[in-house]
Amino acid sequence: MGHGPTVPPQAKEKAERGATHARKAAENLRSAAGTMVDEYRGRAEGVLDDALDRVRSFQDDSKQYVRDNPTKAVCTALAVGFVLGLIFRR
């Protein structure tokens, strides 16, 4: 008497098909997302390598400039320090 409504067999089959379809769609989405992550990771690594090369090159060029022009480098550093001191003192 109080067992609740019975579910027709067609409804159960539809629900199972829907669940199977949802699982397949989730797997496809996961696969596509993984592919995109790998692609963007590769791009990011390339950009990072390029940035590191530029920084190293800038550092090497800076060292060479200071070796070639020590007086200019010291005077420039003093001037920059003085200006920054004036700016941050206020």
MMTF fields as JSON, N, C-alpha, C and O atoms, coordinates in Angstrom:
{
  "mmtfVersion": "1.0.0",
  "mmtfProducer": "UNKNOWN",
  "numBonds": 359,
  "numAtoms": 360,
  "numGroups": 90,
  "numChains": 1,
  "numModels": 1,
  "chainsPerModel": [1],
  "groupsPerChain": [90],
  "chainIdList": ["A"],
  "bondAtomList": [4, 2, 8, 6, 12, 10, 16, 14, 20, 18, 24, 22, 28, 26, 32, 30, 36, 34, 40, 38, 44, 42, 48, 46, 52, 50, 56, 54, 60, 58, 64, 62, 68, 66, 72, 70, 76, 74, 80, 78, 84, 82, 88, 86, 92, 90, 96, 94, 100, 98, 104, 102, 108, 106, 112, 110, 116, 114, 120, 118, 124, 122, 128, 126, 132, 130, 136, 134, 140, 138, 144, 142, 148, 146, 152, 150, 156, 154, 160, 158, 164, 162, 168, 166, 172, 170, 176, 174, 180, 178, 184, 182, 188, 186, 192, 190, 196, 194, 200, 198, 204, 202, 208, 206, 212, 210, 216, 214, 220, 218, 224, 222, 228, 226, 232, 230, 236, 234, 240, 238, 244, 242, 248, 246, 252, 250, 256, 254, 260, 258, 264, 262, 268, 266, 272, 270, 276, 274, 280, 278, 284, 282, 288, 286, 292, 290, 296, 294, 300, 298, 304, 302, 308, 306, 312, 310, 316, 314, 320, 318, 324, 322, 328, 326, 332, 330, 336, 334, 340, 338, 344, 342, 348, 346, 352, 350, 356, 354],
  "bondOrderList": [1, 1, 1, 1, 1, 1, 1, 1, 1, 1, 1, 1, 1, 1, 1, 1, 1, 1, 1, 1, 1, 1, 1, 1, 1, 1, 1, 1, 1, 1, 1, 1, 1, 1, 1, 1, 1, 1, 1, 1, 1, 1, 1, 1, 1, 1, 1, 1, 1, 1, 1, 1, 1, 1, 1, 1, 1, 1, 1, 1, 1, 1, 1, 1, 1, 1, 1, 1, 1, 1, 1, 1, 1, 1, 1, 1, 1, 1, 1, 1, 1, 1, 1, 1, 1, 1, 1, 1, 1],
  "groupList": [{"groupName": "MET", "atomNameList": ["N", "CA", "C", "O"], "elementList": ["N", "C", "C", "O"], "formalChargeList": [0, 0, 0, 0], "bondAtomList": [1, 0, 2, 1, 3, 2], "bondOrderList": [1, 1, 2], "singleLetterCode": "M", "chemCompType": "L-PEPTIDE LINKING"}, {"groupName": "GLY", "atomNameList": ["N", "CA", "C", "O"], "elementList": ["N", "C", "C", "O"], "formalChargeList": [0, 0, 0, 0], "bondAtomList": [1, 0, 2, 1, 3, 2], "bondOrderList": [1, 1, 2], "singleLetterCode": "G", "chemCompType": "PEPTIDE LINKING"}, {"groupName": "HIS", "atomNameList": ["N", "CA", "C", "O"], "elementList": ["N", "C", "C", "O"], "formalChargeList": [0, 0, 0, 0], "bondAtomList": [1, 0, 2, 1, 3, 2], "bondOrderList": [1, 1, 2], "singleLetterCode": "H", "chemCompType": "L-PEPTIDE LINKING"}, {"groupName": "PRO", "atomNameList": ["N", "CA", "C", "O"], "elementList": ["N", "C", "C", "O"], "formalChargeList": [0, 0, 0, 0], "bondAtomList": [1, 0, 2, 1, 3, 2], "bondOrderList": [1, 1, 2], "singleLetterCode": "P", "chemCompType": "L-PEPTIDE LINKING"}, {"groupName": "THR", "atomNameList": ["N", "CA", "C", "O"], "elementList": ["N", "C", "C", "O"], "formalChargeList": [0, 0, 0, 0], "bondAtomList": [1, 0, 2, 1, 3, 2], "bondOrderList": [1, 1, 2], "singleLetterCode": "T", "chemCompType": "L-PEPTIDE LINKING"}, {"groupName": "VAL", "atomNameList": ["N", "CA", "C", "O"], "elementList": ["N", "C", "C", "O"], "formalChargeList": [0, 0, 0, 0], "bondAtomList": [1, 0, 2, 1, 3, 2], "bondOrderList": [1, 1, 2], "singleLetterCode": "V", "chemCompType": "L-PEPTIDE LINKING"}, {"groupName": "GLN", "atomNameList": ["N", "CA", "C", "O"], "elementList": ["N", "C", "C", "O"], "formalChargeList": [0, 0, 0, 0], "bondAtomList": [1, 0, 2, 1, 3, 2], "bondOrderList": [1, 1, 2], "singleLetterCode": "Q", "chemCompType": "L-PEPTIDE LINKING"}, {"groupName": "ALA", "atomNameList": ["N", "CA", "C", "O"], "elementList": ["N", "C", "C", "O"], "formalChargeList": [0, 0, 0, 0], "bondAtomList": [1, 0, 2, 1, 3, 2], "bondOrderList": [1, 1, 2], "singleLetterCode": "A", "chemCompType": "L-PEPTIDE LINKING"}, {"groupName": "LYS", "atomNameList": ["N", "CA", "C", "O"], "elementList": ["N", "C", "C", "O"], "formalChargeList": [0, 0, 0, 0], "bondAtomList": [1, 0, 2, 1, 3, 2], "bondOrderList": [1, 1, 2], "singleLetterCode": "K", "chemCompType": "L-PEPTIDE LINKING"}, {"groupName": "GLU", "atomNameList": ["N", "CA", "C", "O"], "elementList": ["N", "C", "C", "O"], "formalChargeList": [0, 0, 0, 0], "bondAtomList": [1, 0, 2, 1, 3, 2], "bondOrderList": [1, 1, 2], "singleLetterCode": "E", "chemCompType": "L-PEPTIDE LINKING"}, {"groupName": "ARG", "atomNameList": ["N", "CA", "C", "O"], "elementList": ["N", "C", "C", "O"], "formalChargeList": [0, 0, 0, 0], "bondAtomList": [1, 0, 2, 1, 3, 2], "bondOrderList": [1, 1, 2], "singleLetterCode": "R", "chemCompType": "L-PEPTIDE LINKING"}, {"groupName": "ASN", "atomNameList": ["N", "CA", "C", "O"], "elementList": ["N", "C", "C", "O"], "formalChargeList": [0, 0, 0, 0], "bondAtomList": [1, 0, 2, 1, 3, 2], "bondOrderList": [1, 1, 2], "singleLetterCode": "N", "chemCompType": "L-PEPTIDE LINKING"}, {"groupName": "LEU", "atomNameList": ["N", "CA", "C", "O"], "elementList": ["N", "C", "C", "O"], "formalChargeList": [0, 0, 0, 0], "bondAtomList": [1, 0, 2, 1, 3, 2], "bondOrderList": [1, 1, 2], "singleLetterCode": "L", "chemCompType": "L-PEPTIDE LINKING"}, {"groupName": "SER", "atomNameList": ["N", "CA", "C", "O"], "elementList": ["N", "C", "C", "O"], "formalChargeList": [0, 0, 0, 0], "bondAtomList": [1, 0, 2, 1, 3, 2], "bondOrderList": [1, 1, 2], "singleLetterCode": "S", "chemCompType": "L-PEPTIDE LINKING"}, {"groupName": "ASP", "atomNameList": ["N", "CA", "C", "O"], "elementList": ["N", "C", "C", "O"], "formalChargeList": [0, 0, 0, 0], "bondAtomList": [1, 0, 2, 1, 3, 2], "bondOrderList": [1, 1, 2], "singleLetterCode": "D", "chemCompType": "L-PEPTIDE LINKING"}, {"groupName": "TYR", "atomNameList": ["N", "CA", "C", "O"], "elementList": ["N", "C", "C", "O"], "formalChargeList": [0, 0, 0, 0], "bondAtomList": [1, 0, 2, 1, 3, 2], "bondOrderList": [1, 1, 2], "singleLetterCode": "Y", "chemCompType": "L-PEPTIDE LINKING"}, {"groupName": "PHE", "atomNameList": ["N", "CA", "C", "O"], "elementList": ["N", "C", "C", "O"], "formalChargeList": [0, 0, 0, 0], "bondAtomList": [1, 0, 2, 1, 3, 2], "bondOrderList": [1, 1, 2], "singleLetterCode": "F", "chemCompType": "L-PEPTIDE LINKING"}, {"groupName": "CYS", "atomNameList": ["N", "CA", "C", "O"], "elementList": ["N", "C", "C", "O"], "formalChargeList": [0, 0, 0, 0], "bondAtomList": [1, 0, 2, 1, 3, 2], "bondOrderList": [1, 1, 2], "singleLetterCode": "C", "chemCompType": "L-PEPTIDE LINKING"}, {"groupName": "ILE", "atomNameList": ["N", "CA", "C", "O"], "elementList": ["N", "C", "C", "O"], "formalChargeList": [0, 0, 0, 0], "bondAtomList": [1, 0, 2, 1, 3, 2], "bondOrderList": [1, 1, 2], "singleLetterCode": "I", "chemCompType": "L-PEPTIDE LINKING"}],
  "groupTypeList": [0, 1, 2, 1, 3, 4, 5, 3, 3, 6, 7, 8, 9, 8, 7, 9, 10, 1, 7, 4, 2, 7, 10, 8, 7, 7, 9, 11, 12, 10, 13, 7, 7, 1, 4, 0, 5, 14, 9, 15, 10, 1, 10, 7, 9, 1, 5, 12, 14, 14, 7, 12, 14, 10, 5, 10, 13, 16, 6, 14, 14, 13, 8, 6, 15, 5, 10, 14, 11, 3, 4, 8, 7, 5, 17, 4, 7, 12, 7, 5, 1, 16, 5, 12, 1, 12, 18, 16, 10, 10],
  "groupIdList": [1, 2, 3, 4, 5, 6, 7, 8, 9, 10, 11, 12, 13, 14, 15, 16, 17, 18, 19, 20, 21, 22, 23, 24, 25, 26, 27, 28, 29, 30, 31, 32, 33, 34, 35, 36, 37, 38, 39, 40, 41, 42, 43, 44, 45, 46, 47, 48, 49, 50, 51, 52, 53, 54, 55, 56, 57, 58, 59, 60, 61, 62, 63, 64, 65, 66, 67, 68, 69, 70, 71, 72, 73, 74, 75, 76, 77, 78, 79, 80, 81, 82, 83, 84, 85, 86, 87, 88, 89, 90],
  "secStructList": [7, 7, 1, 7, 7, 7, 7, 7, 2, 2, 2, 2, 2, 2, 2, 2, 2, 2, 2, 2, 2, 2, 2, 2, 2, 2, 2, 2, 2, 2, 2, 2, 2, 2, 2, 2, 2, 2, 2, 2, 2, 2, 2, 2, 2, 2, 2, 2, 2, 2, 2, 2, 2, 2, 2, 2, 2, 2, 2, 2, 2, 2, 2, 2, 2, 2, 2, 2, 7, 2, 2, 2, 2, 2, 2, 2, 2, 2, 2, 2, 2, 2, 2, 2, 2, 2, 2, 2, 2, 7],
  "xCoordList": [0.798, 0.0, 0.86, 0.568, 1.772, 2.548, 3.943, 4.894, 4.105, 5.424, 5.897, 7.048, 5.118, 5.493, 5.206, 4.827, 5.384, 5.083, 6.122, 7.293, 5.697, 6.604, 7.128, 6.416, 8.372, 9.012, 8.881, 9.25, 8.355, 8.233, 9.609, 10.563, 9.733, 11.03, 11.61, 12.828, 10.752, 11.272, 11.976, 12.987, 11.456, 12.064, 13.437, 14.377, 13.554, 14.844, 15.864, 17.01, 15.441, 16.347, 16.785, 17.958, 15.835, 16.18, 17.167, 18.117, 16.934, 17.831, 19.228, 20.22, 19.32, 20.617, 21.338, 22.547, 20.581, 21.186, 21.675, 22.748, 20.873, 21.286, 22.543, 23.428, 22.623, 23.812, 25.029, 26.114, 24.858, 25.967, 26.424, 27.622, 25.473, 25.799, 26.542, 27.512, 26.098, 26.751, 28.176, 29.082, 28.384, 29.736, 30.657, 31.801, 30.154, 30.969, 31.295, 32.419, 30.313, 30.551, 31.595, 32.451, 31.533, 32.517, 33.915, 34.893, 34.014, 35.31, 35.875, 37.067, 35.021, 35.467, 35.941, 36.958, 35.207, 35.578, 36.905, 37.76, 37.076, 38.321, 39.492, 40.565, 39.294, 40.346, 40.711, 41.89, 39.699, 39.951, 40.653, 41.561, 40.242, 40.873, 42.333, 43.202, 42.603, 43.975, 44.851, 46.006, 44.301, 45.047, 45.36, 46.474, 44.37, 44.583, 45.61, 46.442, 45.559, 46.521, 47.93, 48.847, 48.11, 49.433, 49.923, 51.094, 49.019, 49.391, 49.811, 50.84, 49.016, 49.343, 50.574, 51.329, 50.782, 51.983, 53.218, 54.213, 53.148, 54.268, 54.54, 55.693, 53.478, 53.662, 54.273, 55.169, 53.793, 54.3, 55.779, 56.56, 56.155, 57.561, 58.421, 59.528, 57.914, 58.647, 58.816, 59.893, 57.762, 57.832, 58.798, 59.587, 58.739, 59.645, 61.094, 61.953, 61.378, 62.748, 63.233, 64.377, 62.367, 62.72, 62.996, 63.963, 62.153, 62.343, 63.649, 64.377, 63.946, 65.191, 66.408, 67.401, 66.337, 67.439, 67.638, 68.771, 66.538, 66.653, 67.236, 68.05, 66.822, 67.347, 68.841, 69.622, 69.228, 70.661, 71.459, 72.544, 70.917, 71.599, 71.72, 72.774, 70.632, 70.658, 71.668, 72.394, 71.723, 72.664, 74.107, 74.965, 74.357, 75.711, 76.095, 77.222, 75.147, 75.424, 75.684, 76.559, 74.921, 75.103, 76.474, 77.157, 76.876, 78.187, 79.3, 80.264, 79.147, 80.173, 80.223, 81.31, 79.066, 79.027, 79.716, 80.471, 79.46, 80.077, 81.59, 82.345, 82.042, 83.483, 84.132, 85.248, 83.409, 83.956, 83.88, 84.735, 82.879, 82.653, 82.395, 81.278, 83.395, 83.149, 82.772, 81.924, 83.37, 83.068, 81.64, 80.913, 81.245, 79.868, 78.862, 77.832, 79.161, 78.249, 78.077, 76.96, 79.181, 79.104, 78.346, 77.498, 78.642, 77.94, 76.445, 75.617, 76.105, 74.695, 74.006, 72.881, 74.659, 74.071, 73.878, 72.858, 74.842, 74.703, 73.534, 72.762, 73.403, 72.321, 70.955, 70.021, 70.854, 69.586, 69.257, 68.11, 70.239, 70.028, 69.604, 68.73, 70.217, 69.858, 68.411, 67.657, 68.029, 66.661, 65.654, 64.623, 65.93, 65.026, 64.929, 63.856, 66.046, 66.036, 65.147, 64.411, 65.214, 64.349, 62.869, 62.009, 62.592, 61.202, 60.619, 59.5, 61.357, 60.823, 60.88, 60.226, 61.642, 61.702, 60.41, 60.025, 59.747, 58.531, 57.36, 56.265],
  "yCoordList": [-1.166, 0.0, 1.256, 2.061, 1.56, 2.788, 2.594, 3.135, 1.848, 1.57, 2.68, 2.623, 3.664, 4.754, 4.415, 3.287, 5.381, 5.161, 4.249, 4.266, 3.477, 2.609, 3.371, 4.174, 3.11, 3.778, 2.871, 1.698, 3.408, 2.588, 2.196, 2.959, 1.029, 0.565, 1.514, 1.669, 2.152, 3.081, 4.268, 4.75, 4.733, 5.867, 5.479, 6.271, 4.266, 3.8, 3.732, 4.151, 3.2, 3.097, 4.477, 4.691, 5.416, 6.783, 7.413, 8.082, 7.195, 7.756, 7.154, 7.873, 5.856, 5.201, 5.699, 5.932, 5.861, 6.396, 7.828, 8.21, 8.609, 9.985, 10.034, 10.857, 9.15, 9.095, 8.665, 9.222, 7.678, 7.223, 8.352, 8.581, 9.047, 10.174, 11.262, 11.829, 11.553, 12.576, 12.161, 12.994, 10.878, 10.396, 10.539, 10.973, 10.17, 10.285, 11.745, 12.069, 12.623, 14.046, 14.576, 15.375, 14.14, 14.569, 14.069, 14.803, 12.832, 12.292, 13.069, 13.377, 13.386, 14.169, 15.552, 16.048, 16.16, 17.489, 17.421, 18.29, 16.403, 16.233, 16.053, 16.613, 15.279, 15.042, 16.334, 16.637, 17.085, 18.347, 19.337, 20.048, 19.388, 20.3, 19.906, 20.773, 18.618, 18.157, 18.537, 18.924, 18.427, 18.816, 20.307, 20.722, 21.102, 22.555, 22.913, 23.795, 22.241, 22.51, 22.212, 22.999, 21.094, 20.748, 21.783, 22.162, 22.235, 23.236, 24.549, 25.123, 25.021, 26.288, 26.16, 27.12, 24.989, 24.778, 24.893, 25.51, 24.297, 24.386, 25.82, 26.244, 26.563, 27.976, 28.765, 29.583, 28.523, 29.239, 28.931, 29.822, 27.676, 27.314, 28.026, 28.467, 28.139, 28.853, 30.326, 30.89, 30.945, 32.359, 32.547, 33.492, 31.652, 31.742, 31.594, 32.352, 30.644, 30.462, 31.701, 32.121, 32.29, 33.505, 34.656, 35.396, 34.808, 35.876, 35.68, 36.643, 34.451, 34.188, 34.491, 35.03, 34.15, 34.465, 35.973, 36.456, 36.71, 38.176, 38.782, 39.703, 38.267, 38.785, 38.494, 39.357, 37.288, 36.952, 37.844, 38.314, 38.07, 38.923, 40.355, 40.981, 40.867, 42.215, 42.287, 43.274, 41.255, 41.227, 41.212, 41.933, 40.399, 40.342, 41.672, 42.138, 42.291, 43.591, 44.659, 45.509, 44.608, 45.582, 45.423, 46.414, 44.198, 43.957, 44.47, 45.086, 44.206, 44.659, 46.181, 46.753, 46.852, 48.317, 48.888, 49.856, 48.294, 48.784, 48.574, 49.425, 47.462, 47.226, 48.233, 48.702, 48.553, 49.486, 50.937, 51.741, 51.287, 52.672, 52.74, 53.049, 52.46, 52.41, 53.772, 53.837, 54.838, 56.165, 56.572, 57.051, 56.384, 56.688, 55.87, 56.389, 54.606, 53.718, 54.163, 54.175, 54.527, 54.963, 56.277, 56.436, 57.216, 58.508, 58.329, 58.971, 57.483, 57.219, 56.587, 56.961, 55.64, 54.995, 56.009, 55.982, 56.898, 57.931, 58.863, 59.211, 59.266, 60.175, 59.513, 60.13, 58.278, 57.563, 57.403, 57.593, 57.062, 56.921, 58.232, 58.249, 59.329, 60.643, 61.0, 61.451, 60.798, 61.104, 60.22, 60.713, 58.956, 58.054, 58.447, 58.366, 58.871, 59.333, 60.545, 60.644, 61.473, 62.657, 62.285, 62.831, 61.363, 60.955, 60.254, 60.56, 59.329, 58.538, 59.261, 58.832, 60.341, 61.092, 61.858, 62.086, 62.252, 63.082, 62.292, 62.838],
  "zCoordList": [0.0, 0.0, 0.0, -0.885, 0.741, 0.756, 0.205, 0.768, -0.871, -1.445, -2.363, -2.794, -2.689, -3.578, -5.014, -5.33, -5.886, -7.298, -7.944, -7.567, -8.89, -9.625, -10.834, -11.436, -11.175, -12.305, -13.518, -13.461, -14.619, -15.824, -16.357, -16.203, -16.977, -17.496, -18.542, -18.624, -19.343, -20.36, -19.701, -20.213, -18.583, -17.887, -17.345, -17.405, -16.818, -16.318, -17.446, -17.282, -18.598, -19.751, -20.221, -20.527, -20.276, -20.694, -19.714, -20.12, -18.429, -17.418, -17.546, -17.424, -17.786, -17.943, -19.194, -19.173, -20.29, -21.524, -21.304, -21.771, -20.588, -20.297, -19.445, -19.682, -18.451, -17.601, -18.41, -18.242, -19.286, -20.137, -21.054, -21.219, -21.642, -22.517, -21.744, -22.249, -20.535, -19.713, -19.363, -19.38, -19.046, -18.742, -19.948, -19.815, -21.128, -22.349, -22.644, -23.029, -22.463, -22.697, -21.716, -22.096, -20.461, -19.467, -19.83, -19.684, -20.301, -20.712, -21.893, -21.923, -22.867, -24.02, -23.59, -24.075, -22.689, -22.19, -21.442, -21.611, -20.625, -19.876, -20.827, -20.605, -21.878, -22.848, -23.584, -23.769, -23.999, -24.697, -23.779, -24.21, -22.526, -21.572, -21.351, -21.265, -21.261, -21.084, -22.262, -22.087, -23.458, -24.655, -24.643, -24.961, -24.273, -24.21, -23.141, -23.353, -22.005, -20.933, -21.423, -21.187, -22.096, -22.619, -23.624, -23.617, -24.486, -25.493, -24.837, -25.193, -23.88, -23.222, -22.332, -22.178, -21.747, -20.941, -21.836, -21.455, -23.023, -23.963, -24.377, -24.455, -24.64, -25.004, -23.853, -24.062, -22.647, -21.476, -21.249, -20.914, -21.431, -21.273, -22.307, -22.0, -23.531, -24.571, -24.238, -24.43, -23.744, -23.372, -22.21, -22.202, -21.231, -20.082, -20.524, -20.074, -21.388, -21.881, -22.613, -22.439, -23.434, -24.156, -23.193, -23.369, -22.182, -21.204, -20.433, -20.193, -20.05, -19.332, -20.2, -19.71, -21.481, -22.389, -22.503, -22.516, -22.585, -22.684, -21.417, -21.48, -20.275, -19.009, -18.907, -18.506, -19.268, -19.227, -20.174, -19.832, -21.357, -22.323, -21.796, -21.915, -21.213, -20.634, -19.502, -19.38, -18.675, -17.56, -18.079, -17.57, -19.077, -19.647, -20.276, -20.112, -21.008, -21.624, -20.566, -20.732, -19.48, -18.397, -17.753, -17.495, -17.495, -16.902, -17.813, -17.357, -19.1, -20.052, -20.109, -20.194, -20.065, -20.098, -18.86, -18.959, -17.698, -16.466, -16.525, -16.054, -17.091, -17.214, -18.173, -17.944, -19.25, -20.237, -19.775, -20.145, -18.977, -18.547, -17.031, -16.615, -16.217, -14.771, -14.181, -13.29, -14.649, -14.106, -14.431, -13.562, -15.666, -16.069, -15.269, -14.838, -15.075, -14.365, -12.912, -12.394, -12.255, -10.864, -10.761, -9.883, -11.645, -11.613, -11.889, -11.244, -12.82, -13.122, -11.924, -11.593, -11.272, -10.094, -8.971, -8.282, -8.781, -7.748, -8.059, -7.166, -9.318, -9.71, -9.52, -9.006, -9.93, -9.769, -8.288, -7.884, -7.488, -6.048, -5.41, -4.544, -5.832, -5.296, -5.641, -4.779, -6.895, -7.326, -6.588, -6.13, -6.472, -5.744, -4.269, -3.671, -3.69, -2.301, -2.124, -1.143, -3.077, -3.009, -3.159, -2.468, -4.056, -4.299, -3.078, -2.664, -2.504, -1.391, -0.049, 0.902, 0.053, 1.285, 1.516, 2.663, 0.467, 0.586, 0.955, 1.094]
}
